[in-house]
């Protein structure tokens, strides 16, 4: 098993929480949820994705 840093661990945790929420609501995506634009769980997941990519270096995310 490969070493996971703190950002990857946080991302896995948030991903698991998000998937559990989707399953509980019988959704395949957050886009079908009426709370998609005001969801702390989803916002936390997005933040964890950015932090995982930047490894905590901060700054903005550019496509």
C-alpha positions, 0 to 999 in steps of 0.5 A: 500500500502506498503512503498517503499524505494528510491531504489524500486521507482527508480527501478519501474521508470526504469522498466516502462521506459524500458517496454515503450521502448520495446513496442515502438519497438514492442519487448518483450525483450531487447534481440531482440534490435540491441542496447542491448549491448550499451543501456543507458536505459537498463544499468540504469535499471540493475544498479537500480536492483542492487541498489534495492537489495543492498539498496545502500550499494555498493559492487559487486553483486554475484550470 
